[in-house]
């Protein structure tokens, strides 16, 4: 759940994880482009023994505008991968995942424990911001008294009703 957002910062919770992301400036890309650089802090509200993790190694795509929401989405993807790597190492101790060392062990474990909440946060980040050119649904068409442009059932098209 997003708890705070402005033009350069965003904060969210996912279960016991508290996640902050903020814009810290620009960084030159190896090809000469400019990327936005973000800092982040991850803390565990359920276990005060875990020291919060703070880092400044999160970058946008080249020439992207400042977008802390997108940076948070990227970080949540990394956390999800770390949680999956944690589960893989627990279920098969001999297996090593590329994502195993992305974060300290407590973060990977907390990401695994809070995987459903991270998935909900991912959905809310995607749902809160409409994408240009996204397919319109039936409700949009009714509101606008326009033609339906999406197909919501495999046996139905705008000109053929469901069986």
OpenMM code with the backbone's topology and positions (N, CA, C; nanometers):
from openmm import Vec3, app, unit

residues = "UNK UNK UNK UNK UNK UNK UNK UNK UNK UNK UNK UNK UNK UNK UNK UNK UNK UNK UNK UNK UNK UNK UNK UNK UNK UNK UNK UNK UNK UNK UNK UNK UNK UNK UNK UNK UNK UNK UNK UNK UNK UNK UNK UNK UNK UNK UNK UNK UNK UNK UNK UNK UNK UNK UNK UNK UNK UNK UNK UNK UNK UNK UNK UNK UNK UNK UNK UNK UNK UNK UNK UNK UNK UNK UNK UNK UNK UNK UNK UNK UNK UNK UNK UNK UNK UNK UNK UNK UNK UNK UNK UNK UNK UNK UNK UNK UNK UNK UNK UNK UNK UNK UNK UNK UNK UNK UNK UNK UNK UNK UNK UNK UNK UNK UNK UNK UNK UNK UNK UNK UNK UNK UNK UNK UNK UNK UNK UNK UNK UNK UNK UNK UNK UNK UNK UNK UNK UNK UNK UNK UNK UNK UNK UNK UNK UNK UNK UNK UNK UNK UNK UNK UNK UNK UNK UNK UNK UNK UNK UNK UNK UNK UNK".split()
positions = [
    Vec3(0.0837, -0.1169, 0.0000),
    Vec3(0.0000, 0.0000, 0.0000),
    Vec3(0.0892, 0.1247, 0.0000),
    Vec3(0.0605, 0.2147, -0.0903),
    Vec3(0.1362, 0.3396, -0.0978),
    Vec3(0.0906, 0.4292, 0.0164),
    Vec3(0.1863, 0.4784, 0.0945),
    Vec3(0.1529, 0.5614, 0.2096),
    Vec3(0.1887, 0.7075, 0.1905),
    Vec3(0.2762, 0.7363, 0.0961),
    Vec3(0.3155, 0.8747, 0.0688),
    Vec3(0.3712, 0.8812, -0.0722),
    Vec3(0.3407, 0.9912, -0.1415),
    Vec3(0.3963, 1.0086, -0.2754),
    Vec3(0.3997, 1.1564, -0.3109),
    Vec3(0.5127, 1.2001, -0.3655),
    Vec3(0.5191, 1.3320, -0.4279),
    Vec3(0.6064, 1.3192, -0.5528),
    Vec3(0.6505, 1.4286, -0.6068),
    Vec3(0.7194, 1.4266, -0.7354),
    Vec3(0.8531, 1.3531, -0.7331),
    Vec3(0.9195, 1.3486, -0.6184),
    Vec3(1.0522, 1.2879, -0.6129),
    Vec3(1.0651, 1.1741, -0.5120),
    Vec3(0.9590, 1.1460, -0.4347),
    Vec3(0.9670, 1.0437, -0.3298),
    Vec3(0.8388, 0.9614, -0.3260),
    Vec3(0.8531, 0.8382, -0.2745),
    Vec3(0.7362, 0.7530, -0.2548),
    Vec3(0.7672, 0.6587, -0.1383),
    Vec3(0.6657, 0.6250, -0.0623),
    Vec3(0.6793, 0.5298, 0.0480),
    Vec3(0.5633, 0.4318, 0.0397),
    Vec3(0.5915, 0.3074, 0.0777),
    Vec3(0.4881, 0.2040, 0.0717),
    Vec3(0.5142, 0.0995, 0.1784),
    Vec3(0.4101, 0.0230, 0.2092),
    Vec3(0.4243, -0.0929, 0.2963),
    Vec3(0.3778, -0.2161, 0.2205),
    Vec3(0.4417, -0.3269, 0.2514),
    Vec3(0.4025, -0.4564, 0.1961),
    Vec3(0.4178, -0.5555, 0.3109),
    Vec3(0.3071, -0.5811, 0.3800),
    Vec3(0.3148, -0.6640, 0.4999),
    Vec3(0.3990, -0.5920, 0.6033),
    Vec3(0.5049, -0.6578, 0.6514),
    Vec3(0.5928, -0.5964, 0.7501),
    Vec3(0.7031, -0.5125, 0.6897),
    Vec3(0.7146, -0.5104, 0.5592),
    Vec3(0.8190, -0.4313, 0.4939),
    Vec3(0.7735, -0.2870, 0.4744),
    Vec3(0.8600, -0.1958, 0.5113),
    Vec3(0.8380, -0.0535, 0.4864),
    Vec3(0.9424, -0.0124, 0.3839),
    Vec3(0.8977, 0.0440, 0.2708),
    Vec3(0.9876, 0.0726, 0.1596),
    Vec3(0.9785, 0.2209, 0.1236),
    Vec3(1.0935, 0.2876, 0.1187),
    Vec3(1.1026, 0.4280, 0.0784),
    Vec3(1.1907, 0.4352, -0.0459),
    Vec3(1.1523, 0.5166, -0.1411),
    Vec3(1.2343, 0.5400, -0.2607),
    Vec3(1.2360, 0.6909, -0.2852),
    Vec3(1.3526, 0.7446, -0.3195),
    Vec3(1.3637, 0.8873, -0.3488),
    Vec3(1.4658, 0.9107, -0.4589),
    Vec3(1.4430, 1.0164, -0.5340),
    Vec3(1.5329, 1.0556, -0.6428),
    Vec3(1.6526, 1.1272, -0.5828),
    Vec3(1.7746, 1.0876, -0.6257),
    Vec3(1.8953, 1.1509, -0.5726),
    Vec3(1.9754, 1.2252, -0.6783),
    Vec3(1.9352, 1.2167, -0.8039),
    Vec3(2.0073, 1.2882, -0.9081),
    Vec3(2.0177, 1.2066, -1.0349),
    Vec3(2.1092, 1.2480, -1.1202),
    Vec3(2.1295, 1.1794, -1.2465),
    Vec3(2.2644, 1.1088, -1.2483),
    Vec3(2.2743, 1.0105, -1.3336),
    Vec3(2.4005, 0.9366, -1.3491),
    Vec3(2.4226, 0.9117, -1.4971),
    Vec3(2.5447, 0.9361, -1.5427),
    Vec3(2.5770, 0.9139, -1.6833),
    Vec3(2.5801, 0.7646, -1.7123),
    Vec3(2.5246, 0.7296, -1.8262),
    Vec3(2.5238, 0.5918, -1.8737),
    Vec3(2.6511, 0.5671, -1.9529),
    Vec3(2.6909, 0.4417, -1.9676),
    Vec3(2.8126, 0.4103, -2.0432),
    Vec3(2.8032, 0.4513, -2.1902),
    Vec3(2.6815, 0.4717, -2.2410),
    Vec3(2.6643, 0.5138, -2.3802),
    Vec3(2.6471, 0.6644, -2.3930),
    Vec3(2.6578, 0.7356, -2.2813),
    Vec3(2.6458, 0.8804, -2.2848),
    Vec3(2.5087, 0.9324, -2.2475),
    Vec3(2.4136, 0.8437, -2.2269),
    Vec3(2.2799, 0.8849, -2.1847),
    Vec3(2.2772, 0.9182, -2.0368),
    Vec3(2.1667, 0.9693, -1.9926),
    Vec3(2.1516, 1.0054, -1.8519),
    Vec3(2.0399, 0.9228, -1.7911),
    Vec3(2.0665, 0.8645, -1.6763),
    Vec3(1.9678, 0.7854, -1.6026),
    Vec3(1.9372, 0.8552, -1.4711),
    Vec3(1.8133, 0.8449, -1.4259),
    Vec3(1.7788, 0.8931, -1.2922),
    Vec3(1.8315, 0.7927, -1.1912),
    Vec3(1.8889, 0.8427, -1.0842),
    Vec3(1.9409, 0.7579, -0.9780),
    Vec3(1.8517, 0.7738, -0.8558),
    Vec3(1.8204, 0.6608, -0.7931),
    Vec3(1.7315, 0.6602, -0.6777),
    Vec3(1.7988, 0.5934, -0.5594),
    Vec3(1.7649, 0.6433, -0.4420),
    Vec3(1.8026, 0.5777, -0.3187),
    Vec3(1.6806, 0.5048, -0.2650),
    Vec3(1.7042, 0.4070, -0.1809),
    Vec3(1.5920, 0.3369, -0.1185),
    Vec3(1.6312, 0.2894, 0.0208),
    Vec3(1.5300, 0.2691, 0.1003),
    Vec3(1.5462, 0.2188, 0.2372),
    Vec3(1.4385, 0.1143, 0.2596),
    Vec3(1.4790, -0.0003, 0.3092),
    Vec3(1.3859, -0.1091, 0.3392),
    Vec3(1.4008, -0.1415, 0.4876),
    Vec3(1.2895, -0.1412, 0.5590),
    Vec3(1.2931, -0.1774, 0.7002),
    Vec3(1.1844, -0.2801, 0.7289),
    Vec3(1.2034, -0.3498, 0.8395),
    Vec3(1.1104, -0.4553, 0.8799),
    Vec3(1.0353, -0.4080, 1.0038),
    Vec3(0.9083, -0.3756, 0.9867),
    Vec3(0.8276, -0.3265, 1.0989),
    Vec3(0.7975, -0.4363, 1.2004),
    Vec3(0.8114, -0.5627, 1.1605),
    Vec3(0.7790, -0.6740, 1.2495),
    Vec3(0.8984, -0.7268, 1.3273),
    Vec3(1.0193, -0.6836, 1.2910),
    Vec3(1.1376, -0.7341, 1.3594),
    Vec3(1.2404, -0.6222, 1.3704),
    Vec3(1.2459, -0.5593, 1.4868),
    Vec3(1.3369, -0.4465, 1.5059),
    Vec3(1.4833, -0.4902, 1.5133),
    Vec3(1.5098, -0.6205, 1.5238),
    Vec3(1.6478, -0.6696, 1.5241),
    Vec3(1.7127, -0.6565, 1.3865),
    Vec3(1.6306, -0.6466, 1.2829),
    Vec3(1.6836, -0.6314, 1.1475),
    Vec3(1.7196, -0.4852, 1.1221),
    Vec3(1.8445, -0.4613, 1.0914),
    Vec3(1.8868, -0.3250, 1.0595),
    Vec3(1.8310, -0.2857, 0.9234),
    Vec3(1.7750, -0.1661, 0.9124),
    Vec3(1.7250, -0.1215, 0.7818),
    Vec3(1.8364, -0.1213, 0.6771),
    Vec3(1.7975, -0.1483, 0.5537),
    Vec3(1.8915, -0.1484, 0.4412),
    Vec3(1.8703, -0.0197, 0.3635),
    Vec3(1.9786, 0.0517, 0.3393),
    Vec3(1.9708, 0.1731, 0.2583),
    Vec3(2.0777, 0.1651, 0.1504),
    Vec3(2.0375, 0.1959, 0.0278),
    Vec3(2.1321, 0.1900, -0.0837),
    Vec3(2.0953, 0.2951, -0.1884),
    Vec3(2.1881, 0.3182, -0.2786),
    Vec3(2.1711, 0.4178, -0.3850),
    Vec3(2.2085, 0.3563, -0.5192),
    Vec3(2.1562, 0.2383, -0.5460),
    Vec3(2.1948, 0.1655, -0.6672),
    Vec3(2.0758, 0.1285, -0.7550),
    Vec3(1.9767, 0.2131, -0.7548),
    Vec3(1.8571, 0.1900, -0.8352),
    Vec3(1.8527, 0.2972, -0.9443),
    Vec3(1.8430, 0.2538, -1.0711),
    Vec3(1.8503, 0.3462, -1.1837),
    Vec3(1.7312, 0.3290, -1.2769),
    Vec3(1.6960, 0.4378, -1.3442),
    Vec3(1.5885, 0.4347, -1.4432),
    Vec3(1.6450, 0.3936, -1.5788),
    Vec3(1.5573, 0.3840, -1.6755),
    Vec3(1.6001, 0.3655, -1.8139),
    Vec3(1.6649, 0.4961, -1.8612),
    Vec3(1.7441, 0.4897, -1.9658),
    Vec3(1.8111, 0.6082, -2.0193),
    Vec3(1.7070, 0.7106, -2.0633),
    Vec3(1.7299, 0.8346, -2.0283),
    Vec3(1.6471, 0.9503, -2.0661),
    Vec3(1.5049, 0.9472, -2.0098),
    Vec3(1.4794, 0.8650, -1.9088),
    Vec3(1.3476, 0.8627, -1.8459),
    Vec3(1.3330, 0.9820, -1.7524),
    Vec3(1.2116, 1.0357, -1.7401),
    Vec3(1.1899, 1.1446, -1.6451),
    Vec3(1.1927, 1.0905, -1.5021),
    Vec3(1.2021, 1.1799, -1.4057),
    Vec3(1.1979, 1.1402, -1.2650),
    Vec3(1.0624, 1.0752, -1.2386),
    Vec3(1.0646, 0.9510, -1.1908),
    Vec3(0.9414, 0.8756, -1.1676),
    Vec3(0.9630, 0.7790, -1.0514),
    Vec3(0.9445, 0.8281, -0.9268),
    Vec3(0.9674, 0.7404, -0.8119),
    Vec3(0.8727, 0.6202, -0.8089),
    Vec3(0.7549, 0.6334, -0.8674),
    Vec3(0.6609, 0.5210, -0.8743),
    Vec3(0.7208, 0.4072, -0.9577),
    Vec3(0.7815, 0.4401, -1.0704),
    Vec3(0.8453, 0.3381, -1.1541),
    Vec3(0.9657, 0.2783, -1.0825),
    Vec3(1.0413, 0.3614, -1.0115),
    Vec3(1.1567, 0.3111, -0.9364),
    Vec3(1.1106, 0.2145, -0.8271),
    Vec3(1.0018, 0.2473, -0.7593),
    Vec3(0.9469, 0.1573, -0.6581),
    Vec3(0.9028, 0.0263, -0.7216),
    Vec3(0.8395, 0.0334, -0.8362),
    Vec3(0.7970, -0.0870, -0.9070),
    Vec3(0.9173, -0.1760, -0.9397),
    Vec3(1.0257, -0.1152, -0.9831),
    Vec3(1.1475, -0.1903, -1.0130),
    Vec3(1.2031, -0.2550, -0.8862),
    Vec3(1.2072, -0.1788, -0.7778),
    Vec3(1.2585, -0.2315, -0.6515),
    Vec3(1.1722, -0.3475, -0.6021),
    Vec3(1.0411, -0.3352, -0.6136),
    Vec3(0.9513, -0.4431, -0.5716),
    Vec3(0.9764, -0.5685, -0.6557),
    Vec3(1.0057, -0.5515, -0.7832),
    Vec3(1.0403, -0.6666, -0.8679),
    Vec3(1.1671, -0.7345, -0.8173),
    Vec3(1.2662, -0.6556, -0.7800),
    Vec3(1.3899, -0.7120, -0.7258),
    Vec3(1.3636, -0.7839, -0.5930),
    Vec3(1.2791, -0.7249, -0.5079),
    Vec3(1.2446, -0.7887, -0.3813),
    Vec3(1.1728, -0.9214, -0.4042),
    Vec3(1.0830, -0.9228, -0.5005),
    Vec3(1.0111, -1.0463, -0.5333),
    Vec3(1.1087, -1.1542, -0.5791),
    Vec3(1.2049, -1.1171, -0.6631),
    Vec3(1.3063, -1.2125, -0.7090),
    Vec3(1.3901, -1.2633, -0.5915),
    Vec3(1.4234, -1.1745, -0.4986),
    Vec3(1.5008, -1.2153, -0.3811),
    Vec3(1.4202, -1.3123, -0.2946),
    Vec3(1.2902, -1.2867, -0.2800),
    Vec3(1.2042, -1.3778, -0.2043),
    Vec3(1.1957, -1.5148, -0.2694),
    Vec3(1.1860, -1.5170, -0.4020),
    Vec3(1.1828, -1.6442, -0.4746),
    Vec3(1.3163, -1.7179, -0.4614),
    Vec3(1.4258, -1.6442, -0.4621),
    Vec3(1.5580, -1.7053, -0.4446),
    Vec3(1.5709, -1.7635, -0.3035),
    Vec3(1.5163, -1.6923, -0.2059),
    Vec3(1.5179, -1.7432, -0.0685),
    Vec3(1.4436, -1.8762, -0.0621),
    Vec3(1.3251, -1.8815, -0.1212),
    Vec3(1.2470, -2.0046, -0.1199),
    Vec3(1.3220, -2.1169, -0.1918),
    Vec3(1.3852, -2.0865, -0.3027),
    Vec3(1.4605, -2.1880, -0.3767),
    Vec3(1.5742, -2.2440, -0.2920),
    Vec3(1.6417, -2.1582, -0.2162),
    Vec3(1.7530, -2.2052, -0.1334),
    Vec3(1.7037, -2.2864, -0.0146),
    Vec3(1.5858, -2.2556, 0.0382),
    Vec3(1.5293, -2.3311, 0.1499),
    Vec3(1.4779, -2.4663, 0.1018),
    Vec3(1.4124, -2.4678, -0.0120),
    Vec3(1.3542, -2.5922, -0.0627),
    Vec3(1.4585, -2.6854, -0.1238),
    Vec3(1.5693, -2.6291, -0.1730),
    Vec3(1.6773, -2.7094, -0.2307),
    Vec3(1.8096, -2.6429, -0.1925),
    Vec3(1.8654, -2.6800, -0.0755),
    Vec3(1.9848, -2.6117, -0.0237),
    Vec3(2.1042, -2.6092, -0.1185),
    Vec3(2.1124, -2.7005, -0.2119),
    Vec3(2.2241, -2.7012, -0.3059),
    Vec3(2.2064, -2.6055, -0.4218),
    Vec3(2.0853, -2.5534, -0.4364),
    Vec3(2.0545, -2.4657, -0.5496),
    Vec3(2.0958, -2.3219, -0.5180),
    Vec3(2.1619, -2.2589, -0.6133),
    Vec3(2.2030, -2.1195, -0.5969),
    Vec3(2.1333, -2.0377, -0.7048),
    Vec3(2.0688, -1.9307, -0.6641),
    Vec3(1.9976, -1.8437, -0.7568),
    Vec3(2.0779, -1.7161, -0.7807),
    Vec3(2.0618, -1.6587, -0.8997),
    Vec3(2.1280, -1.5315, -0.9305),
    Vec3(2.0825, -1.4207, -0.8362),
    Vec3(1.9596, -1.4293, -0.7892),
    Vec3(1.9029, -1.3239, -0.7048),
    Vec3(1.9318, -1.3443, -0.5563),
    Vec3(2.0073, -1.4486, -0.5226),
    Vec3(2.0302, -1.4823, -0.3820),
    Vec3(2.1045, -1.3727, -0.3050),
    Vec3(2.1930, -1.3001, -0.3693),
    Vec3(2.2755, -1.2016, -0.2990),
    Vec3(2.2370, -1.0571, -0.3285),
    Vec3(2.1169, -1.0348, -0.3772),
    Vec3(2.0751, -0.8978, -0.4104),
    Vec3(2.0588, -0.8114, -0.2858),
    Vec3(2.0163, -0.8738, -0.1761),
    Vec3(1.9886, -0.8036, -0.0508),
    Vec3(2.0429, -0.8879, 0.0642),
    Vec3(2.0537, -0.8290, 0.1832),
    Vec3(2.0924, -0.9089, 0.2998),
    Vec3(1.9909, -1.0229, 0.3223),
    Vec3(2.0325, -1.1291, 0.3873),
    Vec3(1.9444, -1.2449, 0.4057),
    Vec3(1.8084, -1.2129, 0.4687),
    Vec3(1.8039, -1.1217, 0.5646),
    Vec3(1.6751, -1.0935, 0.6280),
    Vec3(1.5773, -1.0306, 0.5289),
    Vec3(1.6275, -0.9518, 0.4339),
    Vec3(1.5398, -0.8887, 0.3343),
    Vec3(1.4807, -0.9956, 0.2418),
    Vec3(1.5648, -1.0891, 0.1975),
    Vec3(1.5153, -1.1962, 0.1107),
    Vec3(1.4101, -1.2801, 0.1831),
    Vec3(1.4356, -1.3116, 0.3097),
    Vec3(1.3380, -1.3887, 0.3873),
    Vec3(1.2084, -1.3104, 0.4063),
    Vec3(1.2199, -1.1823, 0.4394),
    Vec3(1.1004, -1.0986, 0.4569),
    Vec3(1.0245, -1.0837, 0.3256),
    Vec3(1.0965, -1.0765, 0.2142),
    Vec3(1.0301, -1.0683, 0.0836),
    Vec3(0.9525, -1.1966, 0.0553),
    Vec3(1.0095, -1.3104, 0.0932),
    Vec3(0.9387, -1.4376, 0.0767),
    Vec3(0.8140, -1.4406, 0.1659),
    Vec3(0.8297, -1.4010, 0.2912),
    Vec3(0.7167, -1.4026, 0.3858),
    Vec3(0.6061, -1.3085, 0.3397),
    Vec3(0.6435, -1.1962, 0.2815),
    Vec3(0.5463, -1.0945, 0.2393),
    Vec3(0.5215, -1.0977, 0.0885),
    Vec3(0.5352, -1.2136, 0.0254),
    Vec3(0.5220, -1.2211, -0.1200),
    Vec3(0.3840, -1.1796, -0.1694),
    Vec3(0.2792, -1.2136, -0.0979),
    Vec3(0.1437, -1.1743, -0.1404),
    Vec3(0.1261, -1.0231, -0.1323),
    Vec3(0.1795, -0.9639, -0.0273),
    Vec3(0.1691, -0.8189, -0.0116),
    Vec3(0.2524, -0.7455, -0.1173),
    Vec3(0.3676, -0.8017, -0.1527),
    Vec3(0.4468, -0.7425, -0.2603),
    Vec3(0.3723, -0.7518, -0.3936),
    Vec3(0.3031, -0.8645, -0.4156),
    Vec3(0.2235, -0.8793, -0.5383),
    Vec3(0.1097, -0.7775, -0.5410),
    Vec3(0.0449, -0.7553, -0.4269),
    Vec3(-0.0613, -0.6542, -0.4192),
    Vec3(-0.0058, -0.5150, -0.4475),
    Vec3(0.1109, -0.4862, -0.3938),
    Vec3(0.1733, -0.3559, -0.4182),
    Vec3(0.2049, -0.3391, -0.5665),
    Vec3(0.2554, -0.4436, -0.6289),
    Vec3(0.2829, -0.4393, -0.7729),
    Vec3(0.1562, -0.4075, -0.8500),
    Vec3(0.0472, -0.4757, -0.8156),
    Vec3(-0.0806, -0.4505, -0.8842),
    Vec3(-0.1281, -0.3080, -0.8617),
    Vec3(-0.1149, -0.2579, -0.7398),
    Vec3(-0.1617, -0.1215, -0.7138),
    Vec3(-0.0768, -0.0197, -0.7885),
    Vec3(0.0526, -0.0460, -0.8031),
    Vec3(0.1377, 0.0454, -0.8795),
    Vec3(0.0987, 0.0456, -1.0263),
    Vec3(0.0588, -0.0697, -1.0782),
    Vec3(0.0163, -0.0785, -1.2180),
    Vec3(-0.1231, -0.0227, -1.2383),
    Vec3(-0.2137, -0.0465, -1.1435),
    Vec3(-0.3534, -0.0053, -1.1588),
    Vec3(-0.3756, 0.1431, -1.1360),
    Vec3(-0.2935, 0.2046, -1.0503),
    Vec3(-0.3152, 0.3447, -1.0158),
    Vec3(-0.2847, 0.4406, -1.1286),
    Vec3(-0.2042, 0.3978, -1.2233),
    Vec3(-0.1628, 0.4889, -1.3293),
    Vec3(-0.2052, 0.4341, -1.4647),
    Vec3(-0.2992, 0.4996, -1.5318),
    Vec3(-0.3415, 0.4503, -1.6626),
    Vec3(-0.2286, 0.4586, -1.7635),
    Vec3(-0.2203, 0.3604, -1.8475),
    Vec3(-0.1177, 0.3572, -1.9509),
    Vec3(-0.1744, 0.4126, -2.0806),
    Vec3(-0.0986, 0.4962, -2.1499),
    Vec3(-0.1456, 0.5461, -2.2789),
    Vec3(-0.1647, 0.4300, -2.3761),
    Vec3(-0.2726, 0.4308, -2.4480),
    Vec3(-0.2986, 0.3290, -2.5477),
    Vec3(-0.3467, 0.1969, -2.4920),
    Vec3(-0.3765, 0.1923, -2.3608),
    Vec3(-0.4255, 0.0682, -2.3022),
    Vec3(-0.5626, 0.0354, -2.3598),
    Vec3(-0.5928, -0.0939, -2.3769),
    Vec3(-0.7234, -0.1287, -2.4328),
    Vec3(-0.8364, -0.0789, -2.3431),
    Vec3(-0.9414, -0.0336, -2.4048),
    Vec3(-1.0562, 0.0159, -2.3300),
    Vec3(-1.1444, -0.1023, -2.2926),
    Vec3(-1.2091, -0.0927, -2.1774),
    Vec3(-1.3001, -0.1999, -2.1396),
    Vec3(-1.4439, -0.1587, -2.1696),
    Vec3(-1.5362, -0.2499, -2.1481),
    Vec3(-1.6764, -0.2280, -2.1806),
    Vec3(-1.7348, -0.1079, -2.1037),
    Vec3(-1.6939, -0.0902, -1.9771),
    Vec3(-1.7456, 0.0222, -1.8983),
    Vec3(-1.7057, 0.1556, -1.9605),
    Vec3(-1.5812, 0.1647, -2.0101),
    Vec3(-1.5381, 0.2873, -2.0770),
    Vec3(-1.6240, 0.3142, -2.1999),
    Vec3(-1.6524, 0.2093, -2.2755),
    Vec3(-1.7312, 0.2251, -2.3975),
    Vec3(-1.8724, 0.2717, -2.3659),
    Vec3(-1.9321, 0.2165, -2.2620),
    Vec3(-2.0680, 0.2574, -2.2244),
    Vec3(-2.0673, 0.4031, -2.1795),
    Vec3(-1.9682, 0.4384, -2.0956),
    Vec3(-1.9599, 0.5766, -2.0473),
    Vec3(-1.9435, 0.6747, -2.1625),
    Vec3(-1.8627, 0.6388, -2.2574),
    Vec3(-1.8355, 0.7282, -2.3689),
    Vec3(-1.9305, 0.7098, -2.4860),
    Vec3(-2.0208, 0.6109, -2.4734),
    Vec3(-2.1125, 0.5782, -2.5818),
    Vec3(-2.0337, 0.5518, -2.7101),
    Vec3(-1.9250, 0.4776, -2.6928),
    Vec3(-1.8358, 0.4499, -2.8052),
    Vec3(-1.8326, 0.2999, -2.8320),
    Vec3(-1.7621, 0.2649, -2.9339),
    Vec3(-1.7484, 0.1257, -2.9736),
    Vec3(-1.6524, 0.0526, -2.8795),
    Vec3(-1.6804, -0.0720, -2.8480),
    Vec3(-1.5936, -0.1527, -2.7639),
    Vec3(-1.4691, -0.1894, -2.8440),
    Vec3(-1.3529, -0.1702, -2.7839),
    Vec3(-1.2292, -0.2001, -2.8559),
    Vec3(-1.1528, -0.3158, -2.7937),
    Vec3(-1.2049, -0.3737, -2.6851),
    Vec3(-1.1364, -0.4879, -2.6257),
    Vec3(-1.2267, -0.6094, -2.6297),
    Vec3(-1.1660, -0.7246, -2.6255),
    Vec3(-1.2402, -0.8502, -2.6254),
    Vec3(-1.2217, -0.9111, -2.4879),
    Vec3(-1.3315, -0.9295, -2.4140),
    Vec3(-1.3185, -0.9775, -2.2777),
    Vec3(-1.3514, -1.1255, -2.2625),
    Vec3(-1.3732, -1.1967, -2.3710),
    Vec3(-1.4020, -1.3388, -2.3660),
    Vec3(-1.3567, -1.4011, -2.4968),
    Vec3(-1.2936, -1.5208, -2.4922),
    Vec3(-1.2404, -1.5781, -2.6153),
    Vec3(-1.3467, -1.6117, -2.7203),
    Vec3(-1.4707, -1.6352, -2.6782),
    Vec3(-1.5769, -1.6692, -2.7744),
    Vec3(-1.6580, -1.5479, -2.8165),
    Vec3(-1.6146, -1.4287, -2.7788),
    Vec3(-1.6923, -1.3086, -2.8067),
    Vec3(-1.6044, -1.2048, -2.8731),
    Vec3(-1.6547, -1.1416, -2.9735),
    Vec3(-1.5891, -1.0278, -3.0350),
    Vec3(-1.6910, -0.9153, -3.0328),
    Vec3(-1.6518, -0.7932, -3.0625),
    Vec3(-1.7497, -0.6844, -3.0589),
    Vec3(-1.8698, -0.7080, -3.1487),
    Vec3(-1.8545, -0.7851, -3.2564),
    Vec3(-1.9677, -0.8063, -3.3470),
    Vec3(-2.0294, -0.9458, -3.3326),
    Vec3(-1.9803, -1.0290, -3.2393),
    Vec3(-2.0372, -1.1624, -3.2208),
    Vec3(-2.0594, -1.1886, -3.0722),
    Vec3(-2.1845, -1.2083, -3.0270),
    Vec3(-2.2107, -1.2298, -2.8856),
    Vec3(-2.1577, -1.3652, -2.8390),
    Vec3(-2.1513, -1.3828, -2.7091),
    Vec3(-2.1053, -1.5093, -2.6514),
    Vec3(-2.2035, -1.6200, -2.6855),
    Vec3(-2.1542, -1.7428, -2.6896),
    Vec3(-2.2376, -1.8590, -2.7183),
    Vec3(-2.3239, -1.8963, -2.6017),
] * unit.nanometer
topology = app.Topology()
chain = topology.addChain("A")
for resn in residues:
    res = topology.addResidue(resn, chain)
    for name in ("N", "CA", "C"):
        topology.addAtom(name, app.Element.getBySymbol(name[0]), res)
